[in-house]
Amino acid sequence: MAESAKDVVQQAEDRLEKVAEKVRERFDRVTEGEFTDKIKNGRFADQVDHGVDQGRTEARRRNQGGSER
């Protein structure tokens, strides 16, 4: 009986190793994907920077007592 329990545990460990390997492979594919490349190349930099700059400008206006947009 103890031997069969060891076999079950070994099978479970083997399955978990396979699942972990698949997860690592998929994660690597996602992190090396097209979207990540666009971010690394700065494709979205203008959009993000514009929003941050606009927010700062509006905050500055509010602090100085100027009118909002």
C-alpha positions as CSV (number, residue, x, y, z in Angstrom):
1,M,0.0,0.0,0.0
2,A,2.8,2.4,0.9
3,E,4.4,1.7,-2.5
4,S,1.3,2.7,-4.4
5,A,1.1,5.9,-2.4
6,K,4.6,6.7,-3.4
7,D,3.7,6.1,-7.1
8,V,0.7,8.4,-6.8
9,V,2.9,11.1,-5.3
10,Q,5.5,10.7,-8.0
11,Q,2.9,10.9,-10.7
12,A,1.5,14.1,-9.2
13,E,5.0,15.6,-9.0
14,D,5.6,14.8,-12.6
15,R,2.3,16.3,-13.7
16,L,3.1,19.5,-11.7
17,E,6.5,19.7,-13.3
18,K,4.9,19.5,-16.8
19,V,2.3,22.2,-15.8
20,A,5.1,24.5,-14.5
21,E,7.1,24.0,-17.7
22,K,4.1,24.9,-19.8
23,V,3.4,28.0,-17.7
24,R,7.0,29.1,-18.1
25,E,6.9,28.6,-21.9
26,R,3.7,30.6,-22.2
27,F,5.0,33.4,-20.0
28,D,8.1,33.6,-22.1
29,R,6.0,33.8,-25.2
30,V,3.8,36.6,-23.7
31,T,6.8,38.6,-22.4
32,E,8.6,38.4,-25.8
33,G,5.4,39.1,-27.8
34,E,4.5,41.9,-30.1
35,F,2.9,44.1,-27.4
36,T,6.0,44.0,-25.3
37,D,8.1,44.9,-28.3
38,K,5.9,47.9,-29.0
39,I,6.3,49.1,-25.4
40,K,10.1,48.6,-25.5
41,N,10.3,50.6,-28.8
42,G,8.4,53.4,-27.3
43,R,5.3,53.2,-29.5
44,F,3.0,54.3,-26.7
45,A,5.4,56.8,-25.1
46,D,3.7,59.8,-26.8
47,Q,0.2,58.9,-25.6
48,V,1.3,58.3,-22.0
49,D,3.6,61.3,-21.8
50,H,0.8,63.5,-23.3
51,G,-1.6,62.4,-20.6
52,V,0.8,62.9,-17.8
53,D,1.9,66.4,-19.2
54,Q,-1.7,67.4,-19.6
55,G,-2.5,66.3,-16.0
56,R,0.4,68.3,-14.7
57,T,-0.6,71.4,-16.6
58,E,-4.2,71.2,-15.3
59,A,-3.0,70.7,-11.7
60,R,-0.6,73.7,-12.1
61,R,-3.5,75.8,-13.4
62,R,-5.7,74.8,-10.5
63,N,-3.0,75.6,-7.9
64,Q,-2.4,79.0,-9.5
65,G,-6.1,79.8,-9.5
66,G,-6.4,79.7,-13.2
67,S,-9.5,78.3,-15.0
68,E,-9.8,74.7,-15.8
69,R,-10.4,73.3,-19.3
